[in-house]
Amino acid sequence: MTTRKTDPVQHPRKAAEAVRAFNHATRWACGGRPGIAYPGTVYRAVGAFTTLAYRLPQAFDQIGTALADLHTAGHLTADHGTPTQHADAASVALREAEHHASAMAAALEHAHSAASPLGYSGPIDDTDDDL
């Protein structure tokens, strides 16, 4: 839970770092071994990314609302142009990001459903922790 002493930006930074760690953990290993060896892992990973994607639109909306509130209160300045120009451009881009995140969540939900019936029929490596 966020407190007033907690910088909320730390949370998306941690999420970005978690995705980076996932990318490193799942890339192909030396010798041609896949980073993800089993369809169950695919299913669970896509499910987790689906949840993440469904939460993004609210985050973008809240950022846009905060920016609009700062602008309405007259608390914005700009290094060039006007605060209104930049606040409006950011607002439009955040709404676009909301739409893209919603579309990504829907696509991931389809991928999750498609991966659901898949099973594994190859050899099992007893030392693998990807089960």
Beta strands, then each sheet from edge to edge (+ up, - down):
end
